[in-house]
Amino acid sequence: MYKCLVYKFILAFVLVLLTVESGFCQEDTAKAISYDDLSLKDLLNVKISSVSKKTELLFDAPLSASVITREDIRKAGSTSIMEALRLVPGLIVREQTNGTYDIHLRGMDNVPPNSIFDGNATTTLVMLDNRPIYNYLKGGTFWETLPIDLNDVEKIEIVRGPSAALYGPNAVSGVINIITRKPEKQGLYLLANARQGSHQTYINNASLGYKFEKWSILASGNYQYRNRVQTSYFEIIRNRWIEDPSYLISILGDTVTNISEMYPKQELAIEEYGGNVFINYESSERTKLNLTAGSQHSMVQTVSTDNGNTPLTTVVSDSKYADLKLNVYGFAAQASYNTGTQIKNLTPGNKYDFQTLDANLEYNYTKGQFSLKPQLSYRSALYDDTKYSDIINKTGIFNARGKITTQSASVKAEYKVLNEKLRLVTGLAASKFNYPDSTYLSYQFAATYKAGKKQLLRAVFSQAPRSSTIYDAYSDQTIAYFQTGVKRFYKIGVEHNKNLKLLVADMLELGYRGKIASNLSIDIEIFKIKSKNYNSLVVNREYMQLVNEDTLTMLPYTPTNLPMTLRQLGITVSLQYNFSKVQVRPFATLQQSKVKNYAPFLNMPDAPATAIQGSPELNNIFSGIDTEFKTKGTPTTFGGLDINYLIHPKLNCNLNTYYYSKQTYSHVSNIIFNDGIRGIDHINAKLIVNANLTYEPVKGVHISCTAKNILNDDSREFFRADNVPFMLLAGLNYEF
């Protein structure tokens, strides 16, 4: 069946090419101007604002950075913002269920090994128009909670490497900044897009706006539905796939019978919808105002949080936001507010409310070749699950009303010398946290030297911390509670730790950008990263507690800093070749990650002896001191190839591939069961090949046909997640 579909697609593809080519030879091609024949000069003039918080040429940026535009995304046939990131160097993007992804900058995933599922990339800061999108429960980004979709995207800017000196904590491995579209010409603006495909995949977007002389207003809406490619779940304790589960057994041995509540839609991968309003005012280059507001609802099945039964969990989110930006004569201010409710696992007690507030004020002073930009910022994240949990028995996620705050002061200075050939950039920030009650420094020292008009050398040294999380700082949770004798009870629970040292990463990077031929450019970045202060739930010494007339033996699992460090050495190479109507862009990252001072035990030396951990004096978190090994949880090689062929101004063909090498993911159940089987998943190397054909019959109308994973390598890409087979989609896009 699959081969028949592939053959039909290839045959249709060839027939369209032959038909359109023969028809086009009769046309006046000067009238068809949808796809420009982009020269290398134009490509080198792509602009970016996320590197230095000012608009500059990507070629001149002092840090490793990339930009993908809405045209790049449309040509490639990407179906989501997450999938579009496969077009970017230095990003590991693996699909978990149809349309949901695990995304990491340069790796640093499955660290520490044998950890619980804690969401996507806790060290990457995702932003929407410079507004942080970060979940403070356990860190990371829930991508499905973005209120926008591809229809709203103007471009995506990616900065690789620690960037907290500019953007505050959590930009440890880098920044992904999504820039939204605005009406460019005066008058009515209309954009609509609909795509349908395999596994009941429906992606629909629409935008309507109007631009006056100084004002513009735009409203957009999006809806997306995708089914999983399977309905089975992997049960961790019995190490098997269950096709139609009537019950599951958790790691603790409990039988879960409320499957219909945990997984009300076994077939669902993702269902989401959102709406946004964008209001922009610009009286001059020095006076601008932007107001954005919106809301979203989503339900997904993905690997985002640990439920002790199976990797996939159902996550439901509802949120709304408002964001205000003002630029007046060198001053720039931004304030955003986001509030909502999230259910991380559809069982009682796994629901919480959240409110986040971000505000910053900066001033840009420039005189000659010198510029100075001081900034003040404040972040607050309030999370509360007390309304939904049993506070007495502590059955919620964290059973508290917790708040994480950060106050930061920073300054960025820049100076150009030697006829602007040498550029020196310095950033320094001090961030005061409420938990731990400490101040952390972030810095960024960068230098670029133009050896010629199209030859740029750069060097960067930077450091950035990650903030604390609600779970680490506030959790007070009961895991198990049972009687061991007359008036004697045993309780296993999670106890918070407000004094954890924060994860910190520092980086040394050398880079080169150059035009090595009239139609060929290259970008090389060599990086060395060291990160420390990782933490995990660790069994501590038991203690006795008298509750009424009962004696309670407490066995606490406490977030604890591990002695381990991660060292990463790598290189990323990107090429861009342009010839006539063909553009070829290969990119690849080779990296090696080593963990030092790590032991596969989650207990302190004074923890009680158990059959699982063995002797705690010998087997504890300090047993790995002076050891070092290569991590297997992140691929050593990953990258892609994007080939775009402008057959005719009305017809565009794109072939894009994405590759990652094999890896072995280890889950905390590997330590619990210690049998070398459970908790370990060997992920095979995978080459994903996609093709997209776009045809513009009349100006403003684009018809597309997309084939994903043409090789039909349906192997899973993440720990015990769904297979990812061949998919076929068709779409219609209208822009006025």
LINDA-V572249 format. One record per backbone hydrogen bond with DSSP energy under -0.5 kcal/mol. CO is the residue of the C=O (numbers start at 1). NH is the residue of the N-H. If there is no record, write none. Layout:
CO_NH + CO_NH
This chain:
1_5 + 2_6 + 3_7 + 4_8 + 5_9 + 6_10 + 7_11 + 8_12 + 9_13 + 10_14 + 11_15 + 12_16 + 13_17 + 14_18 + 15_19 + 16_20 + 17_21 + 18_22 + 19_23 + 20_24 + 21_25 + 23_26 + 24_27 + 27_29 + 28_31 + 29_32 + 31_33 + 34_36 + 36_38 + 39_43 + 40_44 + 41_45 + 42_45 + 43_46 + 44_59 + 46_58 + 48_56 + 49_53 + 56_48 + 57_60 + 57_61 + 58_61 + 64_160 + 66_158 + 68_156 + 69_73 + 70_74 + 71_75 + 72_76 + 73_77 + 73_78 + 74_77 + 80_84 + 81_85 + 82_85 + 83_86 + 84_87 + 85_88 + 88_91 + 90_106 + 91_93 + 92_104 + 94_102 + 95_717 + 96_722 + 97_96 + 97_100 + 100_96 + 100_97 + 102_94 + 104_92 + 104_106 + 115_668 + 117_306 + 120_141 + 121_124 + 123_172 + 123_173 + 123_174 + 124_126 + 125_176 + 126_133 + 127_129 + 127_178 + 128_131 + 130_132 + 131_128 + 132_134 + 133_126 + 134_136 + 135_139 + 136_470 + 137_471 + 140_135 + 141_143 + 142_145 + 143_146 + 149_152 + 150_153 + 152_181 + 154_70 + 155_179 + 156_68 + 157_177 + 158_66 + 159_175 + 160_64 + 163_166 + 163_167 + 164_168 + 168_171 + 170_172 + 171_163 + 171_164 + 173_161 + 174_125 + 175_159 + 175_177 + 176_127 + 176_178 + 177_157 + 177_179 + 178_129 + 179_154 + 179_155 + 187_211 + 189_209 + 190_736 + 191_207 + 192_734 + 193_205 + 194_732 + 195_203 + 196_730 + 197_201 + 199_227 + 200_202 + 201_197 + 202_225 + 203_195 + 204_223 + 205_193 + 206_221 + 207_191 + 208_219 + 209_189 + 210_212 + 210_217 + 211_187 + 214_282 + 215_212 + 216_280 + 217_210 + 218_278 + 219_208 + 220_276 + 221_206 + 222_274 + 223_204 + 224_272 + 225_202 + 226_269 + 226_270 + 233_235 + 233_242 + 234_236 + 235_239 + 235_240 + 240_235 + 241_243 + 242_233 + 248_256 + 249_237 + 250_253 + 254_250 + 254_256 + 255_257 + 256_248 + 257_259 + 258_261 + 258_262 + 259_263 + 265_268 + 267_228 + 269_301 + 270_226 + 271_299 + 272_224 + 273_297 + 274_222 + 275_295 + 276_220 + 277_293 + 278_218 + 279_291 + 280_216 + 281_289 + 284_287 + 286_329 + 287_283 + 287_284 + 288_327 + 289_281 + 290_325 + 291_279 + 292_323 + 293_277 + 294_321 + 295_275 + 296_319 + 297_273 + 298_317 + 299_271 + 300_302 + 300_315 + 302_304 + 302_313 + 308_251 + 309_236 + 313_302 + 313_315 + 314_346 + 315_300 + 316_343 + 317_298 + 318_341 + 319_296 + 320_339 + 321_294 + 322_337 + 323_292 + 324_335 + 325_290 + 326_333 + 327_288 + 328_331 + 330_364 + 331_328 + 332_362 + 333_326 + 334_360 + 335_324 + 336_358 + 337_322 + 338_356 + 339_320 + 340_354 + 341_318 + 342_344 + 342_352 + 343_316 + 345_347 + 347_350 + 349_397 + 350_344 + 350_345 + 352_342 + 353_384 + 354_340 + 355_382 + 356_338 + 357_380 + 358_336 + 359_378 + 360_334 + 361_376 + 362_332 + 363_365 + 363_374 + 365_372 + 367_370 + 369_416 + 370_367 + 371_414 + 372_365 + 373_412 + 374_363 + 375_410 + 376_361 + 377_408 + 378_359 + 379_406 + 380_357 + 381_383 + 381_404 + 382_355 + 383_402 + 384_353 + 385_388 + 385_389 + 389_391 + 390_394 + 390_395 + 394_478 + 398_476 + 400_385 + 400_402 + 402_383 + 404_381 + 405_434 + 406_379 + 407_432 + 408_377 + 409_430 + 410_375 + 411_428 + 412_373 + 413_426 + 414_371 + 415_424 + 417_421 + 417_422 + 418_421 + 421_423 + 421_450 + 422_417 + 423_448 + 424_415 + 425_446 + 426_413 + 427_444 + 428_411 + 429_442 + 430_409 + 430_432 + 431_433 + 431_440 + 432_407 + 436_438 + 438_433 + 440_431 + 442_429 + 443_463 + 444_427 + 444_446 + 445_461 + 446_425 + 447_459 + 448_423 + 449_451 + 449_457 + 452_455 + 454_515 + 455_451 + 455_452 + 456_513 + 457_449 + 458_511 + 459_447 + 460_509 + 461_445 + 462_507 + 463_443 + 464_505 + 465_170 + 469_473 + 470_474 + 470_475 + 471_475 + 472_497 + 475_496 + 477_479 + 477_494 + 480_492 + 482_490 + 485_488 + 487_551 + 488_484 + 488_485 + 489_553 + 490_482 + 491_493 + 491_555 + 492_479 + 492_480 + 493_495 + 493_557 + 494_477 + 495_559 + 497_500 + 503_466 + 504_532 + 505_464 + 506_530 + 507_462 + 508_528 + 509_460 + 510_526 + 511_458 + 512_524 + 513_456 + 514_516 + 514_522 + 517_520 + 519_578 + 520_516 + 520_517 + 521_576 + 522_514 + 523_574 + 524_512 + 525_572 + 526_510 + 527_570 + 528_508 + 529_568 + 530_506 + 531_566 + 532_504 + 534_562 + 536_560 + 538_558 + 539_604 + 543_554 + 545_547 + 545_552 + 546_548 + 547_550 + 550_547 + 550_552 + 551_489 + 551_553 + 552_545 + 552_554 + 553_491 + 554_543 + 554_556 + 555_493 + 556_540 + 556_558 + 557_495 + 558_538 + 560_536 + 564_533 + 564_534 + 565_596 + 566_531 + 567_594 + 568_529 + 569_592 + 570_527 + 571_590 + 572_525 + 573_588 + 574_523 + 576_521 + 577_584 + 579_582 + 581_646 + 582_579 + 583_644 + 584_577 + 585_642 + 586_575 + 587_640 + 588_573 + 589_638 + 590_571 + 592_569 + 593_631 + 594_567 + 595_629 + 596_565 + 599_601 + 602_539 + 603_621 + 604_607 + 610_614 + 614_610 + 614_616 + 615_618 + 615_619 + 618_620 + 620_623 + 622_625 + 624_597 + 624_627 + 627_597 + 629_595 + 632_664 + 636_591 + 637_661 + 638_589 + 639_659 + 640_587 + 641_643 + 641_657 + 642_585 + 642_644 + 643_655 + 644_583 + 644_646 + 645_647 + 645_653 + 648_651 + 649_35 + 650_696 + 651_647 + 651_648 + 652_694 + 653_645 + 654_692 + 655_643 + 656_690 + 657_641 + 658_688 + 659_639 + 660_686 + 663_665 + 663_683 + 665_681 + 666_114 + 666_115 + 667_670 + 668_671 + 668_672 + 669_673 + 670_674 + 677_680 + 679_667 + 681_665 + 681_683 + 682_684 + 683_663 + 686_660 + 686_688 + 687_689 + 688_658 + 688_690 + 689_710 + 690_656 + 691_707 + 692_654 + 693_705 + 694_652 + 695_697 + 695_703 + 698_701 + 700_702 + 700_735 + 702_733 + 703_695 + 704_731 + 705_693 + 706_708 + 706_729 + 707_691 + 708_727 + 709_712 + 712_714 + 718_721 + 722_717 + 727_708 + 728_198 + 729_706 + 730_196 + 731_704 + 732_194 + 733_702 + 734_192
